[in-house]
Amino acid sequence: MIRILVVDDEADLEVLIRQKFRKKIRSQEYEFHFALNGKKALELMEESKNIDMILSDINMPEMDGLTLLSRVKEQNSLLKTVIISAYGDMENIRTAMNLGAFDFITKPVDFQDLEITIEKTITYINQIKDTLKAMKENNILRMYVDETVLNFMGGREIESGLIENETMEAAVAFIDLCGFTAISENEEPNVVVGQLNDYFDMMVREIIAEQGIIDKFIGDAVMAVFKGEDYEKRAIRASIAIRDKMNAMPVFSEKSGFQPKVSIGINKGEMVSGNIGSISLKRLDYTVIGDTVNVASRLQSKASPGQILILEQYQHEVKDDFKISKIGEMVLKNKAKPVTVYEVNS
């Protein structure tokens, strides 16, 4: 239902409007409100904050239409006003348009023209509402979806974008907050969630600083992907920064005694990126998959608090840029043979 406020000191106009628009009023397409001057209009708008548009005369006692227009613009710049006035008021009409009036109609009122003008104004208002809704939804979407995913999908047709994937060379890091779930036994849930978000926020800033992509949050862990030039080094730099900053943080609370530490596994190689999930259910997750990703997750599970683990082949690529020590052979879950593991120290 469209709610229209008519502001005019001619009481007969209310009778005419109710008669001319009786069908739309009965079908609840339009709902009209009436005020005899600008002051009364503002009072009515204060009581009913859901007015969609205003039809206003210019010359009225107590508060004229131009003053009303300026006040409406101050309070709600999206509310559209159509001026209804006589030909002799062209100077005032021009002033009204400069003050932001959407359109104007001359007296005596041609009700067919009035209906067309109302419909045109409503169409414009709905376009504005749709645009604002889309912007709001887009801003909400950006809170849940990485910018890279939005850019990837934005340049493709939706249906093809849903099924396409890409094979790429990249590094993936799993960064787990060690033992954090245990503090929920001694702390209030809202305190635990708030602190976890603070830890995540720090991690994300370091990942983004090295042009990494936040793939997902998994419980109290972060999965990040690094691709492009020097991706191997950027993944390690981000991981070192996160580890060092976490080590420098104070104990969470005396009650829990929790000292924040992270265990990190990083691996590099070929992986597939794309949408994983159910198209029928319209629930998809843009992510990377492959053996490279699985191994990074397994390395993280083997890492002790404060450790960053990589494989031997990764070590060969970055040994001149970081201080790295050999741990030895490890057996990773679902891997037939042991792998040689190194620890990144600094």
C-alpha positions as CSV (number, residue, x, y, z in Angstrom):
1,M,0.0,0.0,0.0
2,I,1.2,3.5,-0.9
3,R,0.6,6.1,1.7
4,I,0.1,9.6,0.3
5,L,-0.1,12.8,2.4
6,V,-2.1,15.6,0.8
7,V,-1.3,19.1,2.2
8,D,-3.8,21.8,1.1
9,D,-5.9,24.4,2.8
10,E,-8.8,23.8,0.4
11,A,-11.0,21.2,2.3
12,D,-12.9,20.4,-0.9
13,L,-9.7,18.8,-2.4
14,E,-10.0,16.0,0.1
15,V,-13.6,15.2,-1.0
16,L,-12.5,15.2,-4.7
17,I,-9.5,13.0,-4.1
18,R,-11.4,10.4,-2.1
19,Q,-14.0,10.4,-4.9
20,K,-11.6,10.2,-7.8
21,F,-9.4,7.5,-6.2
22,R,-12.2,5.5,-4.5
23,K,-11.4,2.3,-6.3
24,K,-7.7,2.3,-5.4
25,I,-8.6,3.3,-1.8
26,R,-11.1,0.4,-1.6
27,S,-8.5,-2.1,-3.0
28,Q,-6.0,-0.7,-0.5
29,E,-3.5,0.3,-3.3
30,Y,-3.5,3.9,-1.9
31,E,-4.0,5.3,1.5
32,F,-4.5,9.1,1.7
33,H,-3.8,11.3,4.7
34,F,-4.8,15.0,4.7
35,A,-3.5,18.2,6.4
36,L,-4.6,21.8,6.0
37,N,-1.1,23.3,6.2
38,G,2.6,22.5,6.5
39,K,2.6,22.6,10.3
40,K,-0.3,20.0,10.5
41,A,1.5,17.9,7.9
42,L,4.7,17.7,10.0
43,E,2.7,16.7,13.0
44,L,1.0,14.0,11.1
45,M,4.3,12.8,9.7
46,E,5.7,12.6,13.2
47,E,2.7,10.4,14.2
48,S,2.8,8.2,11.0
49,K,6.4,7.7,9.9
50,N,5.5,5.6,6.9
51,I,4.4,8.3,4.4
52,D,5.6,7.4,0.9
53,M,5.0,10.7,-0.9
54,I,3.5,14.2,-0.4
55,L,1.2,16.2,-2.6
56,S,1.4,19.8,-1.4
57,D,0.0,23.2,-2.2
58,I,2.3,26.3,-1.9
59,N,0.2,29.1,-0.4
60,M,-1.2,28.0,3.0
61,P,-1.6,29.6,6.4
62,E,0.8,28.9,9.4
63,M,3.3,27.1,7.2
64,D,3.5,27.3,3.4
65,G,4.5,24.5,1.0
66,L,8.0,25.8,0.4
67,T,8.8,25.8,4.1
68,L,7.3,22.3,4.4
69,L,9.4,21.2,1.5
70,S,12.6,22.4,3.1
71,R,11.7,20.8,6.4
72,V,10.9,17.5,4.7
73,K,14.2,17.6,2.9
74,E,16.0,18.0,6.2
75,Q,14.2,15.2,7.9
76,N,13.9,12.6,5.0
77,S,15.7,13.4,1.8
78,L,14.2,10.2,0.2
79,L,10.6,11.3,0.7
80,K,9.3,12.8,-2.6
81,T,7.0,15.8,-2.8
82,V,4.8,16.8,-5.8
83,I,3.7,20.5,-5.7
84,I,0.1,21.3,-6.6
85,S,-0.3,25.0,-7.4
86,A,-1.7,27.6,-9.9
87,Y,-0.1,28.8,-13.1
88,G,0.4,32.2,-11.4
89,D,2.8,30.6,-8.9
90,M,5.4,29.6,-11.5
91,E,8.2,31.5,-9.7
92,N,7.3,29.7,-6.5
93,I,7.1,26.4,-8.4
94,R,10.6,27.0,-9.7
95,T,11.8,27.7,-6.2
96,A,10.1,24.4,-5.1
97,M,11.9,22.4,-7.8
98,N,15.2,23.9,-6.6
99,L,14.3,22.8,-3.1
100,G,13.9,19.2,-4.3
101,A,10.3,18.9,-5.4
102,F,9.9,15.8,-7.6
103,D,7.3,17.2,-9.9
104,F,4.4,19.7,-10.0
105,I,0.8,19.8,-11.1
106,T,-1.2,23.0,-11.8
107,K,-4.6,24.0,-10.5
108,P,-7.4,23.3,-11.3
109,V,-6.3,19.7,-10.9
110,D,-6.6,17.4,-13.8
111,F,-7.1,14.1,-11.9
112,Q,-6.0,11.9,-14.8
113,D,-2.7,13.9,-14.9
114,L,-2.6,13.6,-11.1
115,E,-2.9,9.8,-11.3
116,I,-0.2,9.5,-13.9
117,T,2.1,11.8,-11.8
118,I,1.4,9.7,-8.7
119,E,2.2,6.5,-10.5
120,K,5.4,8.0,-12.0
121,T,6.5,9.2,-8.5
122,I,5.7,5.8,-6.9
123,T,7.8,4.0,-9.6
124,Y,10.7,6.3,-8.9
125,I,10.3,5.7,-5.1
126,N,10.2,2.0,-5.6
127,Q,13.4,2.1,-7.7
128,I,15.1,4.0,-4.9
129,K,13.9,1.5,-2.3
130,D,15.1,-1.4,-4.5
131,T,18.5,0.3,-4.9
132,L,18.9,0.9,-1.2
133,K,17.8,-2.7,-0.5
134,A,20.4,-4.0,-2.9
135,M,23.1,-1.9,-1.4
136,K,22.2,-3.0,2.1
137,E,22.2,-6.7,1.0
138,N,25.4,-6.2,-0.8
139,N,27.0,-4.7,2.3
140,I,25.7,-7.6,4.4
141,L,27.0,-10.1,1.8
142,R,30.4,-8.5,2.0
143,M,30.5,-9.4,5.7
144,Y,30.1,-13.0,4.9
145,V,31.9,-13.4,1.6
146,D,35.5,-12.6,0.7
147,E,36.0,-9.7,-1.7
148,T,37.8,-12.0,-4.1
149,V,34.8,-14.3,-4.3
150,L,32.5,-11.3,-5.1
151,N,34.9,-10.1,-7.8
152,F,35.1,-13.6,-9.2
153,M,31.4,-14.0,-9.4
154,G,30.7,-10.4,-10.5
155,G,32.4,-10.8,-13.8
156,R,30.5,-14.0,-14.8
157,E,27.0,-15.1,-15.7
158,I,25.5,-16.5,-12.5
159,E,24.7,-20.0,-13.9
160,S,28.1,-20.5,-15.5
161,G,29.9,-18.9,-12.5
162,L,28.3,-21.5,-10.2
163,I,29.8,-24.5,-12.0
164,E,33.1,-23.1,-13.2
165,N,36.3,-23.9,-11.4
166,E,40.0,-23.0,-11.7
167,T,43.2,-24.9,-11.2
168,M,45.9,-22.8,-9.7
169,E,49.2,-22.8,-7.9
170,A,48.9,-21.3,-4.4
171,A,49.7,-21.6,-0.8
172,V,47.1,-22.5,1.9
173,A,47.5,-21.9,5.6
174,F,45.5,-23.4,8.4
175,I,45.8,-21.3,11.6
176,D,44.2,-22.8,14.7
177,L,43.7,-21.1,18.1
178,C,45.1,-23.7,20.4
179,G,42.8,-24.9,23.3
180,F,40.4,-22.0,23.0
181,T,37.2,-24.1,23.2
182,A,38.2,-25.1,26.7
183,I,37.7,-21.6,28.1
184,S,34.0,-21.8,27.4
185,E,33.7,-24.0,30.5
186,N,34.7,-21.1,32.7
187,E,33.5,-18.0,30.8
188,E,30.2,-16.6,29.6
189,P,29.4,-17.5,26.0
190,N,29.1,-13.8,24.9
191,V,32.5,-13.1,26.4
192,V,34.0,-16.1,24.6
193,V,32.5,-15.2,21.2
194,G,33.6,-11.6,21.6
195,Q,37.2,-12.5,22.4
196,L,37.3,-15.1,19.6
197,N,36.2,-12.4,17.1
198,D,39.0,-10.1,18.5
199,Y,41.6,-12.9,17.8
200,F,40.2,-13.5,14.4
201,D,40.2,-9.8,13.6
202,M,43.9,-9.6,14.3
203,M,44.6,-12.7,12.2
204,V,42.6,-11.3,9.3
205,R,44.4,-8.0,9.3
206,E,47.8,-9.8,9.0
207,I,46.5,-12.1,6.2
208,I,45.0,-9.1,4.2
209,A,48.3,-7.2,4.7
210,E,50.0,-9.9,2.8
211,Q,47.2,-10.0,0.1
212,G,45.9,-13.3,1.4
213,I,42.3,-14.5,0.9
214,I,40.2,-15.6,3.9
215,D,38.7,-18.8,2.6
216,K,36.7,-19.6,5.7
217,F,36.5,-19.7,9.5
218,I,36.4,-23.3,10.9
219,G,35.4,-23.2,14.6
220,D,38.3,-21.4,16.2
221,A,40.6,-21.8,13.1
222,V,41.1,-19.7,10.0
223,M,41.9,-21.1,6.5
224,A,43.7,-18.6,4.2
225,V,44.9,-18.8,0.6
226,F,47.8,-16.9,-1.0
227,K,48.3,-16.8,-4.8
228,G,50.1,-14.6,-7.2
229,E,53.7,-13.2,-7.1
230,D,55.8,-14.5,-4.1
231,Y,52.7,-16.3,-2.7
232,E,55.0,-18.8,-0.8
233,K,56.8,-16.0,1.1
234,R,53.6,-13.9,1.8
235,A,51.9,-16.9,3.4
236,I,54.8,-17.4,5.7
237,R,55.2,-13.7,6.6
238,A,51.5,-13.5,7.5
239,S,51.7,-16.7,9.6
240,I,54.8,-15.4,11.5
241,A,53.1,-12.1,12.2
242,I,50.0,-13.8,13.5
243,R,52.1,-16.2,15.7
244,D,54.3,-13.5,17.1
245,K,51.4,-11.1,17.9
246,M,49.4,-13.9,19.5
247,N,52.4,-14.9,21.6
248,A,52.6,-11.3,22.8
249,M,49.0,-11.2,24.0
250,P,48.2,-11.3,27.7
251,V,46.5,-14.2,29.4
252,F,42.8,-14.1,28.5
253,S,41.6,-14.1,32.2
254,E,42.7,-15.3,35.6
255,K,39.7,-17.5,35.7
256,S,40.5,-19.4,32.6
257,G,44.3,-19.0,32.6
258,F,44.2,-19.2,28.8
259,Q,47.3,-18.0,27.0
260,P,46.6,-17.4,23.4
261,K,48.7,-19.4,21.0
262,V,48.3,-20.6,17.4
263,S,49.4,-23.8,15.6
264,I,49.9,-23.3,11.9
265,G,50.3,-25.6,8.9
266,I,51.2,-24.3,5.5
267,N,51.5,-26.1,2.1
268,K,51.9,-25.0,-1.5
269,G,51.1,-26.6,-4.8
270,E,48.3,-27.2,-7.2
271,M,44.7,-26.8,-6.0
272,V,41.2,-26.3,-7.5
273,S,39.1,-23.3,-6.6
274,G,35.4,-23.2,-7.2
275,N,31.9,-23.5,-5.7
276,I,31.4,-26.6,-3.6
277,G,27.9,-27.5,-2.3
278,S,24.4,-28.0,-3.6
279,I,23.1,-25.8,-6.5
280,S,19.6,-27.3,-5.8
281,L,19.7,-26.1,-2.2
282,K,21.3,-22.8,-3.3
283,R,24.0,-23.3,-0.6
284,L,27.5,-23.1,-2.0
285,D,30.9,-22.4,-0.6
286,Y,33.6,-20.9,-2.7
287,T,36.8,-22.6,-1.6
288,V,39.9,-24.5,-2.6
289,I,40.2,-28.2,-2.5
290,G,42.9,-30.8,-3.3
291,D,45.7,-32.8,-1.8
292,T,47.7,-29.6,-1.2
293,V,44.9,-28.3,1.0
294,N,44.5,-31.6,2.9
295,V,48.2,-31.8,3.7
296,A,48.2,-28.2,5.1
297,S,45.3,-29.2,7.4
298,R,47.2,-32.3,8.5
299,L,50.4,-30.3,9.2
300,Q,48.4,-27.9,11.4
301,S,47.0,-30.8,13.4
302,K,50.6,-32.0,14.1
303,A,51.9,-28.5,15.0
304,S,52.4,-27.6,18.7
305,P,51.3,-24.2,20.1
306,G,53.5,-21.6,18.5
307,Q,54.7,-23.8,15.7
308,I,54.5,-23.2,11.9
309,L,55.1,-26.4,9.9
310,I,55.8,-26.8,6.2
311,L,57.0,-29.6,4.0
312,E,60.5,-30.1,2.6
313,Q,59.7,-28.9,-0.9
314,Y,58.2,-25.7,0.5
315,Q,61.4,-25.2,2.6
316,H,63.5,-25.3,-0.6
317,E,61.6,-22.3,-2.0
318,V,61.9,-20.0,1.0
319,K,65.0,-21.2,2.9
320,D,67.0,-18.1,1.9
321,D,64.4,-15.7,3.3
322,F,63.4,-17.3,6.6
323,K,65.1,-19.1,9.5
324,I,63.9,-22.7,9.2
325,S,64.8,-25.8,11.1
326,K,64.2,-29.5,10.3
327,I,61.8,-31.4,12.5
328,G,62.1,-34.8,10.7
329,E,59.7,-37.3,9.3
330,M,56.1,-37.4,10.2
331,V,53.2,-39.7,9.3
332,L,50.2,-37.6,8.2
333,K,46.7,-39.0,8.3
334,N,45.6,-40.7,5.0
335,K,49.2,-40.4,3.6
336,A,50.8,-43.7,2.7
337,K,54.4,-42.6,3.3
338,P,56.0,-40.3,5.9
339,V,56.9,-36.8,4.9
340,T,59.8,-34.6,5.9
341,V,58.6,-31.6,8.0
342,Y,60.3,-28.3,8.8
343,E,59.5,-25.6,11.3
344,V,59.5,-21.9,10.4
345,N,61.2,-20.0,13.3
346,S,61.4,-16.5,12.0
